[in-house]
Amino acid sequence: MQIQPLWLRITHWLNAFAVLIMVTSGWQIYNASPIFRSIVFPSAITLGGWLGGALQWHFAAMWLLVANFIVYVAMNVFTGRLRRRMFPLSIRSIVTDAFAALRGKLGHDDLTHYNAVQKFAYLAVIVDIVIVILSGLAVWKSVQFPLLRTLMGGYDEARVVHFFGMSFLVAFFVVHVVMVALVPRSLVMMIRGR
Ligand code: HEM
């Protein structure tokens, strides 16, 4: 039986690829004008070589990120998959599953269902990507989107929102990859579909 449909696998891996390019080129762009003096990213983990090069990568990959993300969310909503796989979800179930996971008592026998912590993490990263896209738009076209800029608290604040959105995305990425490494069968499913 197919568990991860083809459209999900394609959009998931395109998203991972786009995020990787956006984050590493974003770090290079950040380095040209750091928000926090103590935070500078080593050039070995940045993309683009210099500010101009990194902007090219960032602006190229942003189209892929946004278009692919719209397809991912739209397909999830219209096929009913979002409702089936991410809900129902309650704070109580998240707490229960989180404690069970910490005690090593959360089973992985049924990979057709996400546990409550997974559901919460996936929904959180989806919301986070929306925030990253909107704050990025406010930084990129701050004159054309004054309302968006104001909602972010201003241009400088939009940069801060963008930075923390990136930080959450990277934190998710690290935990996500560790979790996948703990349950390698899930990776096979995300590649082959079953
Ligand atoms: C920042 C980049 C990434 C993001 C934002 C992301 C996000 C997600 C989301 C939202 C889901 C749930 C998909 C759904 O059911 O609709 C998911 C599932 C999954 N992701 Fe990622 N992902 C990223 C990178 C990766 C990488 C690098 C790997 C491989 C090491 C990976 C492996 C998986 C696997 C195996 C699943 C299925 C989990 C399961 O069935 O239990 N992801 N990812």
py3Dmol code that shows the C-alpha trace and the ligand (Angstrom):
import py3Dmol

protein = """\
ATOM      1  CA  MET A   1       0.000   0.000   0.000  1.00  0.00           C
ATOM      2  CA  GLN A   2       1.272   3.455  -0.850  1.00  0.00           C
ATOM      3  CA  ILE A   3       1.757   5.548   2.291  1.00  0.00           C
ATOM      4  CA  GLN A   4       3.560   8.637   1.026  1.00  0.00           C
ATOM      5  CA  PRO A   5       1.996   9.669  -2.324  1.00  0.00           C
ATOM      6  CA  LEU A   6       4.285  10.689  -5.190  1.00  0.00           C
ATOM      7  CA  TRP A   7       3.319  14.384  -5.051  1.00  0.00           C
ATOM      8  CA  LEU A   8       4.241  14.454  -1.348  1.00  0.00           C
ATOM      9  CA  ARG A   9       7.622  12.840  -1.926  1.00  0.00           C
ATOM     10  CA  ILE A  10       8.459  15.183  -4.805  1.00  0.00           C
ATOM     11  CA  THR A  11       7.391  18.333  -2.940  1.00  0.00           C
ATOM     12  CA  HIS A  12       9.134  17.166   0.265  1.00  0.00           C
ATOM     13  CA  TRP A  13      12.505  16.646  -1.419  1.00  0.00           C
ATOM     14  CA  LEU A  14      12.245  19.787  -3.561  1.00  0.00           C
ATOM     15  CA  ASN A  15      11.454  21.683  -0.357  1.00  0.00           C
ATOM     16  CA  ALA A  16      14.462  20.196   1.453  1.00  0.00           C
ATOM     17  CA  PHE A  17      16.694  21.151  -1.514  1.00  0.00           C
ATOM     18  CA  ALA A  18      15.283  24.695  -1.714  1.00  0.00           C
ATOM     19  CA  VAL A  19      15.603  25.202   2.065  1.00  0.00           C
ATOM     20  CA  LEU A  20      19.241  24.088   1.952  1.00  0.00           C
ATOM     21  CA  ILE A  21      20.059  26.662  -0.745  1.00  0.00           C
ATOM     22  CA  MET A  22      17.995  29.415   0.928  1.00  0.00           C
ATOM     23  CA  VAL A  23      19.612  28.885   4.343  1.00  0.00           C
ATOM     24  CA  THR A  24      23.229  28.631   3.186  1.00  0.00           C
ATOM     25  CA  SER A  25      22.953  31.587   0.790  1.00  0.00           C
ATOM     26  CA  GLY A  26      20.997  33.492   3.465  1.00  0.00           C
ATOM     27  CA  TRP A  27      23.893  33.061   5.882  1.00  0.00           C
ATOM     28  CA  GLN A  28      26.248  34.620   3.327  1.00  0.00           C
ATOM     29  CA  ILE A  29      23.858  37.560   2.827  1.00  0.00           C
ATOM     30  CA  TYR A  30      23.565  37.945   6.612  1.00  0.00           C
ATOM     31  CA  ASN A  31      27.373  38.049   6.967  1.00  0.00           C
ATOM     32  CA  ALA A  32      27.503  41.183   4.779  1.00  0.00           C
ATOM     33  CA  SER A  33      25.556  43.039   7.481  1.00  0.00           C
ATOM     34  CA  PRO A  34      25.187  40.980  10.687  1.00  0.00           C
ATOM     35  CA  ILE A  35      22.208  41.732  12.937  1.00  0.00           C
ATOM     36  CA  PHE A  36      23.959  40.317  15.995  1.00  0.00           C
ATOM     37  CA  ARG A  37      27.608  41.240  16.245  1.00  0.00           C
ATOM     38  CA  SER A  38      28.572  37.937  17.843  1.00  0.00           C
ATOM     39  CA  ILE A  39      26.849  35.815  15.195  1.00  0.00           C
ATOM     40  CA  VAL A  40      28.717  35.379  11.910  1.00  0.00           C
ATOM     41  CA  PHE A  41      28.518  32.225   9.783  1.00  0.00           C
ATOM     42  CA  PRO A  42      31.769  30.479   8.731  1.00  0.00           C
ATOM     43  CA  SER A  43      32.234  30.884   4.979  1.00  0.00           C
ATOM     44  CA  ALA A  44      32.752  27.116   4.616  1.00  0.00           C
ATOM     45  CA  ILE A  45      29.029  26.547   5.276  1.00  0.00           C
ATOM     46  CA  THR A  46      27.730  29.451   3.184  1.00  0.00           C
ATOM     47  CA  LEU A  47      26.780  29.543  -0.485  1.00  0.00           C
ATOM     48  CA  GLY A  48      27.507  32.187  -3.117  1.00  0.00           C
ATOM     49  CA  GLY A  49      31.049  33.279  -2.235  1.00  0.00           C
ATOM     50  CA  TRP A  50      30.124  36.924  -1.673  1.00  0.00           C
ATOM     51  CA  LEU A  51      27.033  39.104  -1.171  1.00  0.00           C
ATOM     52  CA  GLY A  52      26.175  39.421  -4.877  1.00  0.00           C
ATOM     53  CA  GLY A  53      26.588  35.703  -5.551  1.00  0.00           C
ATOM     54  CA  ALA A  54      24.557  34.722  -2.506  1.00  0.00           C
ATOM     55  CA  LEU A  55      21.709  37.060  -3.501  1.00  0.00           C
ATOM     56  CA  GLN A  56      21.561  35.337  -6.901  1.00  0.00           C
ATOM     57  CA  TRP A  57      21.231  31.922  -5.232  1.00  0.00           C
ATOM     58  CA  HIS A  58      18.692  33.259  -2.722  1.00  0.00           C
ATOM     59  CA  PHE A  59      16.497  34.892  -5.386  1.00  0.00           C
ATOM     60  CA  ALA A  60      16.700  31.843  -7.671  1.00  0.00           C
ATOM     61  CA  ALA A  61      15.793  29.286  -5.010  1.00  0.00           C
ATOM     62  CA  MET A  62      13.041  31.433  -3.488  1.00  0.00           C
ATOM     63  CA  TRP A  63      10.811  30.812  -6.541  1.00  0.00           C
ATOM     64  CA  LEU A  64      11.257  27.082  -6.166  1.00  0.00           C
ATOM     65  CA  LEU A  65      10.616  27.269  -2.415  1.00  0.00           C
ATOM     66  CA  VAL A  66       7.429  29.330  -2.758  1.00  0.00           C
ATOM     67  CA  ALA A  67       5.934  27.540  -5.800  1.00  0.00           C
ATOM     68  CA  ASN A  68       6.692  24.105  -4.368  1.00  0.00           C
ATOM     69  CA  PHE A  69       5.372  25.083  -0.930  1.00  0.00           C
ATOM     70  CA  ILE A  70       2.082  26.298  -2.454  1.00  0.00           C
ATOM     71  CA  VAL A  71       1.694  22.971  -4.289  1.00  0.00           C
ATOM     72  CA  TYR A  72       2.529  21.024  -1.082  1.00  0.00           C
ATOM     73  CA  VAL A  73       0.006  22.924   1.059  1.00  0.00           C
ATOM     74  CA  ALA A  74      -2.719  22.982  -1.633  1.00  0.00           C
ATOM     75  CA  MET A  75      -2.414  19.237  -2.319  1.00  0.00           C
ATOM     76  CA  ASN A  76      -2.419  18.495   1.409  1.00  0.00           C
ATOM     77  CA  VAL A  77      -5.590  20.536   1.916  1.00  0.00           C
ATOM     78  CA  PHE A  78      -7.520  19.454  -1.197  1.00  0.00           C
ATOM     79  CA  THR A  79      -6.762  15.728  -0.982  1.00  0.00           C
ATOM     80  CA  GLY A  80      -7.847  15.763   2.666  1.00  0.00           C
ATOM     81  CA  ARG A  81      -4.417  14.409   3.615  1.00  0.00           C
ATOM     82  CA  LEU A  82      -3.698  17.317   5.976  1.00  0.00           C
ATOM     83  CA  ARG A  83      -6.822  16.539   7.984  1.00  0.00           C
ATOM     84  CA  ARG A  84      -6.199  12.773   7.959  1.00  0.00           C
ATOM     85  CA  ARG A  85      -2.508  12.817   8.892  1.00  0.00           C
ATOM     86  CA  MET A  86      -2.120  15.926  11.080  1.00  0.00           C
ATOM     87  CA  PHE A  87      -5.426  15.844  12.959  1.00  0.00           C
ATOM     88  CA  PRO A  88      -6.932  15.304  15.481  1.00  0.00           C
ATOM     89  CA  LEU A  89      -4.295  16.983  17.611  1.00  0.00           C
ATOM     90  CA  SER A  90      -4.552  18.167  21.212  1.00  0.00           C
ATOM     91  CA  ILE A  91      -2.113  19.708  23.698  1.00  0.00           C
ATOM     92  CA  ARG A  92      -2.747  16.724  25.975  1.00  0.00           C
ATOM     93  CA  SER A  93      -1.740  14.230  23.260  1.00  0.00           C
ATOM     94  CA  ILE A  94       1.401  16.234  22.451  1.00  0.00           C
ATOM     95  CA  VAL A  95       2.446  16.225  26.137  1.00  0.00           C
ATOM     96  CA  THR A  96       1.627  12.503  26.543  1.00  0.00           C
ATOM     97  CA  ASP A  97       3.567  11.512  23.413  1.00  0.00           C
ATOM     98  CA  ALA A  98       6.497  13.798  24.295  1.00  0.00           C
ATOM     99  CA  PHE A  99       6.872  12.126  27.712  1.00  0.00           C
ATOM    100  CA  ALA A 100       6.456   8.664  26.176  1.00  0.00           C
ATOM    101  CA  ALA A 101       9.200   9.533  23.658  1.00  0.00           C
ATOM    102  CA  LEU A 102      11.537  10.755  26.426  1.00  0.00           C
ATOM    103  CA  ARG A 103      11.024   7.465  28.293  1.00  0.00           C
ATOM    104  CA  GLY A 104      11.705   5.539  25.081  1.00  0.00           C
ATOM    105  CA  LYS A 105       8.156   4.196  25.116  1.00  0.00           C
ATOM    106  CA  LEU A 106       6.852   5.646  21.848  1.00  0.00           C
ATOM    107  CA  GLY A 107       6.375   2.861  19.312  1.00  0.00           C
ATOM    108  CA  HIS A 108       7.292   3.115  15.621  1.00  0.00           C
ATOM    109  CA  ASP A 109       5.456  -0.011  14.461  1.00  0.00           C
ATOM    110  CA  ASP A 110       2.796   1.879  12.557  1.00  0.00           C
ATOM    111  CA  LEU A 111       4.472   4.356  10.239  1.00  0.00           C
ATOM    112  CA  THR A 112       1.180   5.158   8.500  1.00  0.00           C
ATOM    113  CA  HIS A 113       0.359   7.453  11.443  1.00  0.00           C
ATOM    114  CA  TYR A 114       2.338  10.377  12.801  1.00  0.00           C
ATOM    115  CA  ASN A 115       2.518  10.680  16.604  1.00  0.00           C
ATOM    116  CA  ALA A 116       1.269  13.899  18.221  1.00  0.00           C
ATOM    117  CA  VAL A 117       4.748  15.407  18.610  1.00  0.00           C
ATOM    118  CA  GLN A 118       5.439  14.754  14.925  1.00  0.00           C
ATOM    119  CA  LYS A 119       2.128  16.289  13.891  1.00  0.00           C
ATOM    120  CA  PHE A 120       2.859  19.355  15.992  1.00  0.00           C
ATOM    121  CA  ALA A 121       6.418  19.691  14.644  1.00  0.00           C
ATOM    122  CA  TYR A 122       5.270  19.348  11.015  1.00  0.00           C
ATOM    123  CA  LEU A 123       2.461  21.897  11.466  1.00  0.00           C
ATOM    124  CA  ALA A 124       4.871  24.236  13.271  1.00  0.00           C
ATOM    125  CA  VAL A 125       7.443  24.082  10.483  1.00  0.00           C
ATOM    126  CA  ILE A 126       4.714  24.708   7.873  1.00  0.00           C
ATOM    127  CA  VAL A 127       3.644  27.864   9.774  1.00  0.00           C
ATOM    128  CA  ASP A 128       7.318  28.794  10.185  1.00  0.00           C
ATOM    129  CA  ILE A 129       7.922  28.579   6.428  1.00  0.00           C
ATOM    130  CA  VAL A 130       4.962  30.955   5.911  1.00  0.00           C
ATOM    131  CA  ILE A 131       6.547  33.392   8.394  1.00  0.00           C
ATOM    132  CA  VAL A 132       9.950  33.088   6.707  1.00  0.00           C
ATOM    133  CA  ILE A 133       8.400  33.748   3.275  1.00  0.00           C
ATOM    134  CA  LEU A 134       6.358  36.765   4.458  1.00  0.00           C
ATOM    135  CA  SER A 135       9.224  38.335   6.424  1.00  0.00           C
ATOM    136  CA  GLY A 136      11.525  37.710   3.448  1.00  0.00           C
ATOM    137  CA  LEU A 137       9.034  39.480   1.190  1.00  0.00           C
ATOM    138  CA  ALA A 138       8.913  42.396   3.646  1.00  0.00           C
ATOM    139  CA  VAL A 139      12.725  42.684   3.540  1.00  0.00           C
ATOM    140  CA  TRP A 140      12.994  42.246  -0.247  1.00  0.00           C
ATOM    141  CA  LYS A 141      10.112  44.520  -1.299  1.00  0.00           C
ATOM    142  CA  SER A 142       9.640  46.626   1.796  1.00  0.00           C
ATOM    143  CA  VAL A 143       8.578  49.725  -0.198  1.00  0.00           C
ATOM    144  CA  GLN A 144       6.015  47.791  -2.281  1.00  0.00           C
ATOM    145  CA  PHE A 145       4.495  46.007   0.726  1.00  0.00           C
ATOM    146  CA  PRO A 146       4.206  48.684   3.431  1.00  0.00           C
ATOM    147  CA  LEU A 147       1.444  46.829   5.311  1.00  0.00           C
ATOM    148  CA  LEU A 148       3.549  43.680   5.515  1.00  0.00           C
ATOM    149  CA  ARG A 149       6.537  45.759   6.657  1.00  0.00           C
ATOM    150  CA  THR A 150       4.411  47.429   9.337  1.00  0.00           C
ATOM    151  CA  LEU A 151       3.027  44.059  10.477  1.00  0.00           C
ATOM    152  CA  MET A 152       6.626  42.895  10.990  1.00  0.00           C
ATOM    153  CA  GLY A 153       7.284  46.003  13.099  1.00  0.00           C
ATOM    154  CA  GLY A 154       9.388  47.781  10.440  1.00  0.00           C
ATOM    155  CA  TYR A 155      12.228  46.918   8.047  1.00  0.00           C
ATOM    156  CA  ASP A 156      14.894  46.130  10.659  1.00  0.00           C
ATOM    157  CA  GLU A 157      12.406  44.074  12.664  1.00  0.00           C
ATOM    158  CA  ALA A 158      11.414  42.123   9.535  1.00  0.00           C
ATOM    159  CA  ARG A 159      15.074  41.098   9.251  1.00  0.00           C
ATOM    160  CA  VAL A 160      14.990  39.893  12.862  1.00  0.00           C
ATOM    161  CA  VAL A 161      11.752  37.942  12.233  1.00  0.00           C
ATOM    162  CA  HIS A 162      13.382  36.426   9.109  1.00  0.00           C
ATOM    163  CA  PHE A 163      16.465  35.474  11.149  1.00  0.00           C
ATOM    164  CA  PHE A 164      14.478  33.751  13.918  1.00  0.00           C
ATOM    165  CA  GLY A 165      12.265  32.032  11.345  1.00  0.00           C
ATOM    166  CA  MET A 166      15.453  30.661   9.749  1.00  0.00           C
ATOM    167  CA  SER A 167      16.742  29.603  13.191  1.00  0.00           C
ATOM    168  CA  PHE A 168      13.580  27.600  13.922  1.00  0.00           C
ATOM    169  CA  LEU A 169      13.758  25.998  10.481  1.00  0.00           C
ATOM    170  CA  VAL A 170      17.372  24.936  11.057  1.00  0.00           C
ATOM    171  CA  ALA A 171      16.539  23.606  14.554  1.00  0.00           C
ATOM    172  CA  PHE A 172      13.651  21.615  13.050  1.00  0.00           C
ATOM    173  CA  PHE A 173      15.978  20.307  10.324  1.00  0.00           C
ATOM    174  CA  VAL A 174      18.544  19.022  12.846  1.00  0.00           C
ATOM    175  CA  VAL A 175      15.973  17.274  15.080  1.00  0.00           C
ATOM    176  CA  HIS A 176      14.069  15.980  12.021  1.00  0.00           C
ATOM    177  CA  VAL A 177      17.165  14.371  10.499  1.00  0.00           C
ATOM    178  CA  VAL A 178      18.148  12.793  13.854  1.00  0.00           C
ATOM    179  CA  MET A 179      14.619  11.360  14.218  1.00  0.00           C
ATOM    180  CA  VAL A 180      14.691  10.002  10.668  1.00  0.00           C
ATOM    181  CA  ALA A 181      18.080   8.403  11.404  1.00  0.00           C
ATOM    182  CA  LEU A 182      16.499   6.670  14.428  1.00  0.00           C
ATOM    183  CA  VAL A 183      13.701   5.246  12.250  1.00  0.00           C
ATOM    184  CA  PRO A 184      15.384   4.571   8.866  1.00  0.00           C
ATOM    185  CA  ARG A 185      12.272   2.773   7.579  1.00  0.00           C
ATOM    186  CA  SER A 186      10.526   6.178   7.403  1.00  0.00           C
ATOM    187  CA  LEU A 187      13.221   7.398   5.006  1.00  0.00           C
ATOM    188  CA  VAL A 188      12.638   4.420   2.714  1.00  0.00           C
ATOM    189  CA  MET A 189       8.940   5.334   2.708  1.00  0.00           C
ATOM    190  CA  MET A 190       9.689   8.972   1.916  1.00  0.00           C
ATOM    191  CA  ILE A 191      11.712   7.780  -1.110  1.00  0.00           C
ATOM    192  CA  ARG A 192       9.769   4.745  -2.390  1.00  0.00           C
ATOM    193  CA  GLY A 193       6.330   5.680  -1.057  1.00  0.00           C
ATOM    194  CA  ARG A 194       5.791   2.417   0.867  1.00  0.00           C
TER     195      ARG A 194
END
"""
ligand_1 = """\
43
HEM
C 14.371 21.794 6.200
C 14.114 20.808 5.383
C 12.961 19.880 5.649
C 11.688 20.192 5.982
C 11.088 21.598 6.152
C 10.944 18.944 6.142
C 9.614 18.858 6.484
C 8.881 17.700 6.585
C 7.464 17.638 6.803
C 6.551 18.858 6.966
C 7.113 16.330 6.813
C 5.714 15.777 6.938
C 5.197 15.669 5.512
C 3.729 15.369 5.436
O 3.340 14.279 5.855
O 2.989 16.207 4.894
C 8.319 15.550 6.625
C 8.393 14.176 6.614
C 9.573 13.456 6.463
N 10.823 13.984 6.225
Fe 11.320 15.926 6.073
N 11.793 17.911 5.920
C 13.045 18.426 5.617
C 14.191 17.716 5.319
C 14.305 16.344 5.415
C 15.543 15.598 5.230
C 16.921 16.206 4.928
C 15.222 14.279 5.391
C 16.133 13.077 5.303
C 17.118 12.863 6.124
C 13.804 14.194 5.657
C 13.085 13.039 5.850
C 11.726 12.931 6.099
C 11.020 11.680 6.296
C 11.636 10.289 6.243
C 9.668 12.012 6.541
C 8.529 11.045 6.865
C 8.514 10.813 8.348
C 7.648 9.664 8.758
O 6.971 9.063 7.924
O 7.659 9.345 9.949
N 13.272 15.464 5.668
N 9.394 16.414 6.483
"""
view = py3Dmol.view(width=600, height=400)
view.addModel(protein, "pdb")
view.setStyle({"model": 0}, {"cartoon": {"style": "trace"}})
view.addModel(ligand_1, "xyz")
view.setStyle({"model": 1}, {"stick": {}})
view.zoomTo()
view.show()
